[in-house]
Amino acid sequence: MPTNRTYRRRIHAPTVTPAQWAFLNDQPLDPEEGQRPFEHWMLECDFGLGFGGEARGGGYTRNLWQTLGQNVLGRWVVERPGTRPRCWWRYDAPEPRLRVGGVGDPMAALPSVASDLELGVPKSWLTRELAAYYGSPAPQVGDRYFGAQGPREANFRPPAWQPLAVTGVDPDDPPTFESQAAYLQRLDLFAEGEAERLDETAFLPEPIMIGGGAA
């Protein structure tokens, strides 16, 4: 249900670089505006650049969002109601989006892989080939298996291999998650008047996109 939450609409501070403002607003890189790919990469990794171009410590992007996030959201909810930018999902979302159906496990189901979310949904998913590999007995020397770089020949036997009960994504029934709008409604996170500008299709579940998260 709607809340009385409001977001300020204000022009961003002049000390923010074009690349930083574009990153916070999920805008594509524009070299003509002086936006450097390296700066976008640093922001993606939550690092910043000092005035002399040197790398700063971690948490820089988080601090940028904490400073400018309300300004970004004030524009965002007007132009894209029922959704939130990537930095909101990264730093402000109280929990991931709910999975509501489909077949397949995220890469984070593997013990050695950390959870990696994009817009509140796992970013990387197990293929059927990878799931079969991790669910099979330990490969013997000379066996063919599906590694990170594709099919290859095993030249060693893992010392403590335990088959895992994991499932690859079914292309005919991929994992499905609540939409961003349904998430915002469930957690009472809509801005004032935002929900009224959405139609029923905004609340329909969304399947993952093979190779990435949900929409």
Buried (B, 14 or more C-beta within 10 A) or exposed (E): EEEEEEBEBEEBEEEBBBBBBBBBBBBEBEEEEEBBEEBBEBBEEBBBBEEEEEEEEEEBBBEBBEBBBBBBBBBBBBEEBBBBBBBBBBBBBEEBBBBEEBBBBBBBBBEEEEEEBBBBBBBBBBBBBBBBBBBEEBBEEEBEBBBEEEEEEBEEEEEEEEEBEBBBBEEEEBBBBBBBBBBBBEEEBBBEEBBEEBEEEBBEBBBBEEEBBBE
